[in-house]
C-alpha cells in the first residue's frame, strides 16, 4: 500500500533539520521510503532532490529464537561426529571409484530441483520475493537433516554423507550459475540478493570437520562404533522431532505469511524431488537402499533453506 505525507519546514539557517517518523512493521520484509526535498531559496528559486532509504524488518529477538539458532550448530556437529564414526572407508572408496550414484544425485539436486522450484513459482504465480525463495531452496545443497532421515529409513549412510559433502562443494559454483542465469532473468532484476558464500563455507566446515573427527575416533577406538550403532537411531529420532517440534514453535509467526496457494503448492518441491530422484535412480539400476538415499538427499533441504 502506498501512502504519502507532506512536511513544510520554514528554515533559514544552515543547521540540521531532524524529522522523526514512526513506522510500524507488520511483516518481515524490506521496503523503501522515498521522499522528495523541495528547496526554495530567498529568491523563490525551487530545487527538487529525490531521496530514498531502505527499511528492513528483522525476525523477532526472543530468548527462544536465540536458544534455537545457537543450538543448531552444536547439534549438527554432534550428528556429523556420529556419522563419521559409523562411516565405512571401504564403502566410501567404492562410491568414489564408481560415482554413478553421486552423478545421479548431482543431476537431481542441481538440475531437476531448481527447475521444479522455478516452474512451481511461475505456474502458481508466486510474488517475486516468495518465488525466489522457493527457487533458492531448490538450488540449495543437502544437509544433516537428510543424513538423519537416511539413518532412520535404513538408507546408505556413506552415500548420504558423500552426497552432502559433494553437493555443498558444488554449491559454490552451481548456486551462482543458477542465480545469474535463470534467477537473474526471473527474479533478480526486481530484487537485490547476495549469495551467502560465508554461510556455505561454515556449513561445509560444520559437516566435514566433525565427519573427519568421527572417522579418527572410530579408527583409534573401534569399540565406539558398536555403542554409536545402538544409540544413533533413538538420538536421531529425538533430534528430528526437536527440529520440527521446537523449530515450528519458534518460527510459528512465519505461518502468517503463507496463504492457501503457497501452503498447497510449496510442498510439491520436496515431494516431486523425492519422486523424480527415485525414478531416475531406478532407471539407472540402483538398488532400493540407494534409491531411498538419493531421493532423501534430493528432496530434503530443510536445514539449509
The 8 nearest C-alpha neighbors of each residue, nearest first, counted from 0:
[[1, 2, 3, 30, 31, 32, 25, 24],
 [2, 0, 3, 32, 33, 4, 31, 30],
 [3, 1, 0, 4, 32, 33, 5, 34],
 [2, 4, 5, 1, 34, 33, 32, 6],
 [3, 5, 6, 2, 34, 7, 1, 35],
 [4, 6, 7, 3, 34, 35, 8, 36],
 [7, 5, 8, 4, 18, 36, 9, 37],
 [6, 8, 5, 9, 10, 37, 4, 36],
 [9, 7, 10, 6, 16, 11, 5, 18],
 [10, 8, 7, 11, 12, 39, 6, 38],
 [9, 11, 8, 12, 13, 16, 14, 7],
 [10, 12, 9, 13, 40, 41, 14, 8],
 [13, 11, 14, 10, 15, 9, 16, 40],
 [14, 12, 15, 11, 10, 16, 9, 40],
 [13, 15, 12, 16, 10, 11, 17, 9],
 [16, 14, 17, 13, 12, 10, 18, 11],
 [15, 17, 18, 14, 10, 8, 13, 19],
 [18, 16, 15, 19, 14, 20, 8, 6],
 [17, 19, 20, 16, 6, 8, 15, 21],
 [20, 18, 17, 21, 22, 16, 6, 15],
 [19, 21, 22, 18, 17, 23, 32, 4],
 [20, 22, 23, 19, 24, 18, 32, 54],
 [23, 21, 20, 24, 54, 25, 19, 32],
 [22, 24, 25, 21, 26, 56, 20, 54],
 [25, 23, 26, 22, 56, 27, 28, 55],
 [24, 26, 23, 27, 56, 28, 22, 255],
 [27, 25, 24, 28, 56, 256, 255, 57],
 [28, 26, 56, 57, 58, 29, 25, 24],
 [29, 27, 56, 26, 55, 30, 57, 54],
 [28, 30, 55, 54, 56, 31, 27, 53],
 [29, 31, 54, 53, 55, 28, 32, 52],
 [30, 32, 53, 52, 54, 33, 51, 29],
 [33, 31, 52, 51, 53, 34, 30, 54],
 [34, 32, 51, 50, 31, 52, 35, 49],
 [33, 35, 50, 51, 49, 32, 36, 48],
 [34, 36, 49, 48, 50, 37, 47, 33],
 [37, 35, 48, 47, 38, 49, 34, 50],
 [36, 38, 47, 46, 35, 48, 39, 45],
 [37, 39, 46, 45, 36, 47, 40, 44],
 [40, 38, 45, 43, 44, 46, 37, 41],
 [39, 41, 43, 42, 44, 38, 45, 46],
 [40, 42, 43, 39, 44, 11, 45, 38],
 [41, 43, 40, 44, 39, 45, 38, 46],
 [44, 42, 40, 39, 41, 45, 38, 46],
 [43, 45, 39, 42, 40, 46, 41, 38],
 [46, 44, 39, 38, 43, 37, 47, 40],
 [45, 47, 38, 37, 39, 44, 48, 36],
 [48, 46, 37, 36, 38, 35, 49, 45],
 [47, 49, 36, 35, 50, 37, 46, 38],
 [50, 48, 35, 34, 36, 47, 51, 33],
 [49, 51, 34, 33, 35, 48, 52, 36],
 [52, 50, 33, 32, 34, 31, 53, 49],
 [51, 53, 32, 31, 54, 33, 50, 30],
 [52, 54, 31, 30, 32, 55, 51, 29],
 [53, 55, 30, 29, 31, 52, 56, 32],
 [56, 54, 29, 28, 57, 30, 53, 27],
 [55, 57, 27, 28, 29, 54, 24, 58],
 [56, 58, 27, 55, 59, 28, 60, 29],
 [59, 57, 27, 60, 56, 64, 26, 61],
 [60, 58, 61, 57, 64, 27, 56, 252],
 [61, 59, 58, 64, 62, 65, 57, 63],
 [62, 60, 64, 63, 59, 65, 66, 58],
 [61, 63, 65, 64, 66, 60, 67, 59],
 [62, 64, 66, 65, 61, 67, 249, 68],
 [65, 63, 67, 61, 62, 66, 68, 249],
 [64, 66, 62, 68, 63, 67, 69, 61],
 [67, 65, 63, 69, 64, 68, 70, 62],
 [66, 68, 64, 70, 65, 69, 63, 71],
 [67, 69, 65, 71, 70, 66, 64, 72],
 [70, 68, 66, 67, 71, 65, 72, 73],
 [69, 71, 67, 73, 68, 72, 66, 74],
 [70, 72, 74, 68, 73, 69, 75, 67],
 [73, 71, 75, 74, 70, 76, 69, 205],
 [72, 74, 76, 70, 75, 71, 77, 69],
 [75, 73, 77, 71, 76, 72, 70, 78],
 [76, 74, 72, 78, 73, 77, 79, 71],
 [75, 77, 79, 73, 74, 78, 209, 205],
 [78, 76, 74, 80, 79, 75, 81, 73],
 [79, 77, 75, 81, 76, 80, 74, 82],
 [78, 80, 82, 76, 210, 209, 81, 77],
 [81, 79, 213, 209, 83, 210, 77, 82],
 [82, 80, 84, 78, 79, 83, 213, 77],
 [83, 81, 79, 85, 84, 80, 86, 78],
 [82, 84, 213, 210, 214, 80, 86, 81],
 [83, 85, 213, 217, 214, 81, 82, 86],
 [84, 86, 82, 83, 224, 81, 87, 228],
 [87, 85, 83, 84, 157, 82, 88, 156],
 [86, 88, 90, 89, 91, 85, 157, 84],
 [89, 87, 91, 90, 92, 86, 157, 214],
 [88, 90, 92, 91, 87, 93, 94, 86],
 [89, 91, 93, 87, 88, 92, 94, 157],
 [90, 92, 88, 94, 89, 93, 157, 95],
 [93, 91, 89, 95, 90, 94, 96, 88],
 [92, 94, 96, 90, 91, 95, 97, 89],
 [95, 93, 91, 97, 98, 92, 96, 90],
 [94, 96, 92, 98, 93, 97, 91, 101],
 [95, 97, 93, 94, 92, 98, 91, 99],
 [98, 96, 94, 95, 99, 93, 100, 92],
 [97, 99, 101, 95, 94, 100, 96, 102],
 [100, 98, 102, 101, 97, 103, 94, 283],
 [101, 99, 103, 102, 98, 104, 94, 293],
 [102, 100, 104, 98, 99, 103, 105, 162],
 [101, 103, 105, 99, 104, 100, 98, 106],
 [104, 102, 100, 106, 101, 105, 107, 99],
 [105, 103, 101, 107, 102, 106, 293, 108],
 [104, 106, 102, 108, 107, 103, 109, 101],
 [107, 105, 110, 103, 104, 109, 108, 102],
 [108, 106, 111, 104, 105, 110, 109, 276],
 [109, 107, 105, 297, 112, 106, 104, 110],
 [108, 110, 106, 107, 105, 138, 112, 111],
 [111, 109, 106, 107, 112, 113, 108, 114],
 [110, 112, 107, 114, 113, 109, 115, 108],
 [111, 113, 137, 115, 108, 114, 110, 109],
 [114, 112, 137, 138, 116, 115, 111, 110],
 [113, 115, 117, 111, 116, 112, 118, 110],
 [116, 114, 112, 118, 117, 113, 119, 111],
 [117, 115, 134, 113, 119, 114, 137, 133],
 [116, 118, 114, 120, 115, 134, 119, 113],
 [117, 119, 115, 121, 120, 116, 122, 114],
 [120, 118, 122, 116, 121, 117, 123, 115],
 [119, 121, 130, 125, 117, 118, 123, 124],
 [122, 120, 124, 118, 123, 119, 117, 125],
 [121, 123, 119, 124, 118, 120, 125, 117],
 [122, 124, 121, 120, 125, 119, 260, 264],
 [125, 123, 121, 122, 120, 126, 130, 119],
 [124, 126, 130, 120, 123, 129, 127, 121],
 [127, 125, 129, 128, 130, 124, 120, 131],
 [126, 128, 130, 129, 131, 186, 125, 189],
 [127, 129, 131, 130, 126, 132, 190, 186],
 [130, 128, 132, 131, 126, 127, 125, 133],
 [131, 129, 120, 125, 127, 133, 132, 128],
 [130, 132, 134, 128, 129, 133, 127, 135],
 [133, 131, 129, 135, 130, 134, 128, 136],
 [134, 132, 136, 130, 135, 131, 116, 129],
 [133, 135, 116, 131, 137, 132, 136, 117],
 [136, 134, 138, 132, 137, 133, 131, 139],
 [137, 135, 133, 139, 304, 138, 134, 132],
 [136, 138, 113, 112, 134, 135, 116, 139],
 [137, 139, 135, 113, 136, 174, 109, 134],
 [140, 138, 136, 137, 135, 303, 141, 300],
 [141, 139, 166, 167, 170, 142, 300, 138],
 [140, 142, 300, 163, 296, 299, 145, 139],
 [143, 141, 144, 145, 163, 302, 303, 300],
 [142, 144, 146, 145, 147, 75, 302, 78],
 [145, 143, 147, 146, 142, 302, 148, 301],
 [144, 146, 148, 143, 147, 299, 296, 142],
 [147, 145, 143, 149, 144, 148, 159, 150],
 [146, 148, 144, 150, 149, 145, 235, 151],
 [149, 147, 151, 145, 150, 146, 152, 144],
 [148, 150, 154, 146, 152, 147, 151, 292],
 [149, 151, 153, 147, 148, 152, 154, 156],
 [152, 150, 148, 149, 153, 232, 147, 235],
 [151, 153, 149, 150, 154, 148, 291, 147],
 [154, 152, 150, 151, 149, 155, 288, 156],
 [153, 155, 149, 288, 292, 152, 150, 156],
 [154, 156, 158, 157, 292, 289, 288, 159],
 [157, 155, 159, 158, 154, 160, 149, 150],
 [156, 158, 160, 159, 155, 86, 91, 161],
 [157, 159, 161, 155, 156, 160, 162, 94],
 [158, 160, 156, 162, 157, 161, 146, 163],
 [161, 159, 163, 157, 162, 158, 156, 164],
 [160, 162, 164, 158, 163, 159, 165, 157],
 [163, 161, 159, 165, 164, 160, 166, 158],
 [164, 162, 160, 166, 141, 161, 165, 142],
 [163, 165, 161, 167, 162, 166, 160, 168],
 [164, 166, 168, 162, 167, 163, 169, 161],
 [167, 165, 169, 140, 163, 168, 164, 162],
 [168, 166, 170, 164, 140, 169, 165, 163],
 [167, 169, 165, 166, 170, 171, 164, 203],
 [170, 168, 166, 171, 167, 172, 173, 165],
 [169, 171, 173, 167, 174, 172, 168, 166],
 [172, 170, 169, 168, 173, 174, 196, 175],
 [171, 173, 170, 175, 174, 169, 176, 168],
 [174, 172, 170, 176, 175, 169, 171, 177],
 [173, 175, 170, 177, 176, 172, 138, 178],
 [176, 174, 178, 177, 172, 173, 179, 171],
 [175, 177, 173, 174, 179, 178, 172, 180],
 [176, 178, 180, 174, 175, 179, 181, 182],
 [179, 177, 182, 175, 176, 180, 183, 174],
 [178, 180, 183, 176, 177, 182, 175, 181],
 [181, 179, 177, 183, 182, 178, 176, 184],
 [180, 182, 184, 183, 177, 185, 178, 179],
 [183, 181, 178, 185, 186, 184, 180, 179],
 [182, 184, 187, 179, 180, 181, 186, 185],
 [183, 185, 181, 182, 186, 180, 188, 187],
 [184, 186, 182, 183, 181, 187, 188, 131],
 [187, 185, 182, 183, 188, 189, 184, 131],
 [188, 186, 183, 190, 189, 182, 191, 185],
 [187, 189, 186, 190, 183, 184, 185, 191],
 [188, 190, 187, 186, 191, 127, 185, 128],
 [191, 189, 187, 188, 192, 186, 128, 127],
 [190, 192, 187, 193, 189, 188, 186, 183],
 [193, 191, 190, 194, 187, 195, 178, 186],
 [192, 194, 195, 191, 196, 178, 190, 175],
 [193, 195, 196, 192, 175, 174, 178, 197],
 [196, 194, 198, 197, 193, 199, 200, 192],
 [195, 197, 199, 198, 194, 200, 171, 201],
 [198, 196, 200, 199, 195, 201, 202, 194],
 [199, 197, 201, 195, 200, 196, 202, 203],
 [198, 200, 202, 196, 197, 201, 203, 195],
 [201, 199, 197, 203, 202, 198, 204, 196],
 [200, 202, 198, 204, 199, 203, 205, 197],
 [203, 201, 199, 205, 200, 204, 198, 206],
 [202, 204, 200, 206, 201, 205, 207, 199],
 [203, 205, 201, 207, 206, 202, 208, 200],
 [206, 204, 202, 203, 208, 76, 207, 201],
 [205, 207, 203, 204, 208, 79, 209, 210],
 [206, 208, 210, 204, 209, 203, 205, 211],
 [209, 207, 211, 210, 204, 206, 205, 212],
 [210, 208, 80, 212, 79, 211, 207, 76],
 [211, 209, 83, 213, 207, 80, 79, 212],
 [210, 212, 214, 208, 213, 209, 207, 215],
 [213, 211, 209, 215, 210, 214, 216, 80],
 [212, 214, 83, 84, 80, 216, 210, 211],
 [215, 213, 83, 211, 84, 217, 212, 216],
 [214, 216, 218, 212, 213, 217, 219, 211],
 [215, 217, 213, 219, 218, 214, 220, 212],
 [218, 216, 221, 84, 214, 220, 215, 219],
 [217, 219, 215, 216, 220, 221, 214, 84],
 [218, 220, 216, 217, 215, 221, 214, 222],
 [219, 221, 217, 222, 218, 216, 223, 224],
 [222, 220, 217, 223, 218, 224, 219, 216],
 [223, 221, 224, 220, 225, 226, 217, 227],
 [224, 222, 226, 221, 225, 220, 227, 217],
 [223, 225, 227, 222, 226, 221, 84, 228],
 [224, 226, 228, 223, 227, 222, 229, 221],
 [227, 225, 229, 223, 228, 224, 230, 222],
 [226, 228, 224, 230, 229, 231, 225, 223],
 [229, 227, 225, 226, 231, 230, 224, 85],
 [230, 228, 226, 227, 231, 225, 232, 233],
 [229, 231, 227, 228, 233, 232, 234, 226],
 [232, 230, 234, 228, 227, 233, 229, 235],
 [231, 233, 235, 234, 230, 151, 236, 150],
 [234, 232, 236, 235, 231, 230, 237, 229],
 [235, 233, 231, 237, 232, 236, 230, 238],
 [234, 236, 238, 232, 237, 233, 147, 239],
 [237, 235, 239, 233, 234, 238, 232, 240],
 [238, 236, 234, 240, 235, 239, 241, 233],
 [239, 237, 241, 235, 240, 236, 242, 234],
 [238, 240, 236, 242, 241, 237, 235, 243],
 [241, 239, 243, 237, 244, 242, 238, 236],
 [240, 242, 238, 244, 245, 239, 243, 237],
 [243, 241, 246, 239, 240, 244, 245, 238],
 [242, 244, 240, 246, 247, 241, 245, 239],
 [245, 243, 241, 247, 240, 246, 242, 248],
 [244, 246, 248, 241, 247, 242, 243, 249],
 [245, 247, 242, 243, 249, 244, 248, 250],
 [248, 246, 250, 244, 245, 251, 249, 243],
 [247, 249, 245, 251, 246, 250, 244, 243],
 [250, 248, 246, 247, 251, 64, 245, 63],
 [251, 249, 247, 252, 248, 253, 246, 254],
 [250, 252, 248, 253, 247, 254, 249, 255],
 [251, 253, 254, 250, 255, 249, 256, 248],
 [254, 252, 255, 251, 256, 250, 257, 27],
 [253, 255, 256, 257, 252, 251, 250, 258],
 [256, 254, 253, 257, 252, 258, 251, 26],
 [257, 255, 254, 253, 258, 26, 252, 27],
 [258, 256, 254, 255, 261, 262, 259, 253],
 [257, 259, 260, 261, 262, 256, 255, 254],
 [258, 260, 262, 261, 263, 257, 264, 265],
 [259, 261, 263, 262, 258, 264, 123, 257],
 [260, 262, 264, 265, 263, 259, 258, 257],
 [263, 261, 259, 260, 264, 265, 258, 257],
 [262, 264, 261, 260, 259, 265, 266, 267],
 [263, 265, 261, 267, 266, 262, 260, 119],
 [264, 266, 267, 261, 268, 262, 263, 133],
 [267, 265, 268, 264, 269, 270, 263, 262],
 [266, 268, 270, 265, 264, 271, 269, 263],
 [267, 269, 266, 271, 270, 265, 116, 272],
 [270, 268, 298, 272, 271, 267, 266, 273],
 [271, 269, 273, 267, 272, 268, 274, 266],
 [272, 270, 274, 273, 268, 269, 267, 275],
 [271, 273, 298, 269, 270, 275, 274, 276],
 [274, 272, 294, 270, 298, 276, 271, 275],
 [273, 275, 271, 277, 272, 276, 270, 278],
 [276, 274, 278, 272, 277, 273, 271, 279],
 [275, 277, 294, 279, 273, 278, 274, 107],
 [276, 278, 294, 280, 274, 290, 275, 279],
 [279, 277, 281, 275, 276, 280, 282, 274],
 [280, 278, 282, 276, 281, 277, 275, 283],
 [279, 281, 283, 277, 282, 278, 290, 285],
 [280, 282, 284, 278, 283, 279, 285, 277],
 [283, 281, 279, 284, 280, 278, 285, 277],
 [282, 284, 280, 281, 285, 279, 103, 99],
 [285, 283, 281, 282, 286, 280, 279, 290],
 [284, 286, 281, 280, 283, 289, 290, 287],
 [285, 287, 289, 288, 290, 284, 281, 280],
 [286, 288, 290, 289, 291, 285, 281, 292],
 [289, 287, 154, 291, 290, 286, 155, 292],
 [288, 290, 292, 291, 287, 286, 293, 155],
 [289, 291, 287, 293, 277, 292, 288, 280],
 [292, 290, 294, 288, 289, 293, 154, 295],
 [291, 293, 289, 295, 154, 294, 290, 155],
 [294, 292, 296, 290, 295, 291, 104, 289],
 [293, 295, 273, 276, 277, 297, 291, 292],
 [296, 294, 292, 298, 297, 293, 299, 145],
 [297, 295, 293, 145, 294, 299, 298, 141],
 [298, 296, 294, 108, 295, 299, 272, 293],
 [297, 299, 269, 272, 273, 295, 296, 294],
 [298, 300, 145, 296, 295, 301, 297, 141],
 [299, 301, 141, 303, 302, 304, 298, 142],
 [302, 300, 304, 303, 299, 144, 142, 141],
 [301, 303, 304, 300, 142, 144, 143, 141],
 [304, 302, 301, 300, 142, 139, 141, 140],
 [303, 301, 136, 302, 300, 139, 135, 132]]
